[in-house]
Amino acid sequence: MLEALLRFYYFFLENERSSSKNKTTIDSVLCSDLDFLIILPDEDTKKEKDCWTFFYKTKIEILMDLDILLPGNLEIISNSEYIANNCKYSSNLDINQLYVKLPKEGKYVAVQDFTRYYLCSQLMELKTVLMGLNAESANISGIGPICNMHRGIEMYMEKMGFFHHEANTIEIKFPCVHIAEQIILNKKKLFYWDKWERLIEQRKQGANYYDFVFIYETPIFFLRTIPTLNELNILYHNPNHEGGRIELMYDIYYYPIEMVDISE
């Protein structure tokens, strides 16, 4: 009887708190609909209790309660389930680690690596947009050495061929494309369309130069800590030094407008 009352109490609290769980926008592009994953050792997913632990919550029950603190949905599976369904998840995932799925790429990464991949993902899409708009070059500048601003920017710069660069301004050149690939400018093909909409519109209006400001703000959740995870030996670490607002200034120069068809 006591256990039933306790469970009803927890159920009531979770319903009250979860009613507002998914209403918070954590990024101008990304809403609170992320997919989180924890893989537990098989023995930690057992639901049976003996008489000594009947009134105590198991590890998996405690983790399920924490679902309401996450900006999305939490899936908890056993290591056996992970091995049996490896193709459904990213390979080489470890037990007792909090993972989150990258919204565009659909790949699971450790929570502490999310902001790096998420920022790099946006910058790579911006590069694709600039190529589709037939940009000739882009001078990218920030406050201080660009590669030191954020691990995600460092990852992007390495993909662009700038390794351990200490410059405050970096110039990226693009080849001339006589006919743009229309799929690049298709709204359905661009995950971060809202970020580039004004940039694309300016080019449609005939701009040969545009000073674009790329803005990134670390989603609030990834600056927080969840002490309970540490108590349960679930690896979870937030790189707090990577928080705040980041701005990159793009001085974009285009090839002549007649060289590109920018209709969607």
N, C-alpha and C positions, 0 to 999 in steps of 0.2 A: 504494500500500500504506500509506504514511504517513497519507494523508488518511483512509483507511478506519479506521485505528486511532484517529485523533483524533476522528472522528465517533462511534465506538463509546464512547469515553471520555466525550464530552459527553452521549451518550444515557444512559449509566449514571448520571452525575451528576444529570441531569434526572429520571430515574425515582426515584432515591433521595430527592431533595428534594421532588418533587411528590407523593410518597406521603403527606406530612403537610400538603400545601398547603391543602386545603379543610377541615381539621378545626377551624380557629380561628373562633370566633364573634367578630365585630368589633362587634356591637351586640346589645342584648337582643332586638331584633326582626329585624335583618338579619343573615343568615349569609353566609359567604364564597362567594357565587354571583353576583357582579356581572358584567356584560358590559362589557368595555372595547373601545375602537375607536381605531385609528390609520389615517389616510388618508395614503398616501405619494405623492410625485410618481411618475409612471409609470416614469421611469428608475431609481428606487430599488427597484422591485419585480422587476427583471430577475434571473433566476436564473443566466444564463449567465456563465461566468468565462473570462477569458483566462489565458494562461500566467503573467502577472505577478501575478495575484491568486488563483491556484488554491488556495493554502494559507491564504488569509485569508477571514474571514467577511464576507459582505456585510451591508449595513445591515439588511435584512429578516431575515437569519439571527440577527443579534445581538438584534434585537427579539423574535424568537420565543423566544430563550433567556430573555428577561426575563419571559416569561409566567408562569414559576414564582414570581415575586415578587409577583404580583398576586392579590388575593383574589377570583378568578373566572377568566373566560376572556377572552383577548385575540384580537380579530379584526383582521387587517391587510389592507387592500385598497388598490388603486391608485386614483388620482384618476379614471381612466376608469371603473373599476367603480362608484365612488361616483356619478358623474354618470349612469351607465346605470341604477342602482338607487336613485335619489334618494328614491323613495317609501318605501323600506324603512328609511331613516335620517332623522334630523332634517334639516331644510333648513339651508342656510347653514353647513355645517361646513367647517373649514379643513384644509389639509394640514399635516403635521408638528405635530399637536396630539393630546394624549392625552385621549380622551373616555370617559365612563362613562354607562351607561344608568340613569336613575332607576327603581328597582325597581317603584314603584307606577304612575307615569305612563308608563313605557316610552319616555321621551324622552332623547336623548343630550345631555349637558351637559359642558362642560370640567371636568376633574377638580378644578380649584381652585374651581369653583362648586358642587360636589356637596353639601357640608355645608349650604350656604345653602338649596338647594332641598329637601334631605332633611328638614331641621328644619322648614321652612315646611310641607312636605307633612304632617307629623305634626300640627302645630298646626291646620291646616285641617281635617283629619279629626276632631280633637278638637272643633272647633266644630260639625261636622256631628253628632257624637254628642250634644253638649249640646242642640242643637236637637231631635234625635229624642227626648231624654229630657224635653223641655218645660222647659228651664231658663229662668228669668226673667232672671237676670243672673249675671255672673261677674266678681269683682274679682281682677285678675291683678297679682301683685307679685313683685319679685325683688330682688336686691342692686344698688342703684343704678338709674339710668334704664333702663327695660326695653328701649327701642329700641337702646341702646348695648351690650347684652349680647352680641349675635351678629347677623351680617347676616341670618341666617334669621329671627330674631325681628323684625328691622326690616322685612323683606319681608312677614311676616305682619301686622304692625301697619299697614303701608301698605294692605294688602288690606282691613283692617278699618276704614280711614278715619282712622287716627292717623298723620299725616305728621310726621316729625321731632319726635316728642313726647318731652319731657324728664322726664315724671312717673315716680315710682317705683311707682305703682299706677295701673292703668287699668281702668275699668269697661266691660264690654261687656254690652249689653242684647239680649234676644231676644224676638221676638213670641210671644204665646201660641198654641199649636197644640192644638186640641181633640182631634184624633186624629193620633197620630204616624204618620209614614210608616214602615211596618214594614220596608221594604227597608233603611232606615238602620241598624237594629239587627240586621240579618242578618249573622251571623259571616262568611259568605262574601263580603259586600260591604265589609267593613272590613279593610283591609290590615294595620293595626296593632292588631288586636283584642286582643292580649295586654296592651297598654298600658291599655286601657279596661275590661277585664273586671271588675275590682273596682268601678270607678265605676258601671258598668251594674248590677252585682249589688246595690249599695247602694240604687240607685234602685228596683229591683224590690222591695226590702224596705220601701219606703215613705219613704225619706229625703226631707225637704223642704230639707235643707241638707247640703252635704258639702264638706270642705276637702281638695281633691285636690292632690297634688304631681306636677307634670309633670317628668320627669327625662330629660335628653338627654346622652349622652356621645359625643363625636366618635369615629367608628371609627378605630382605631389607624393603619390604613394611610394615612389622609388627613393624618396628622401626620408622615409620613416623607418622605424625599427619595430620588430614584433618580438619582445623578450621571450614570449612563450615558446617560440620556435627554437631559440637557443637552449631553453630548458629541456626541450624534447630532443636535443642533439640534431635538429634539422639545420643544415648549413644555410645560412641566410646572412648576407652582408650587403649593406648599401654604401656605395662610394659617395659619401656626403660632400666631398670636395667637388663633385661634378654637378652640383645643383645650380639653381639660378637660371638667369636668362642669358642666352647667347645670341649675338648678332654678327652676321657676316655681310659685308658690303660687296656686292657684285657690280662692277662696271662692265656692262655687256655691250659688245660691238658686233653688229650683224653684217653679213654679206648683203649686197643690194637686194631689195625686196622682190624684184622681178625674178630672182633665182629660185624662189620657193613658193609653192602653193600651200597656203596655210588654212585652207578650208577644211572643216571637219568631215 
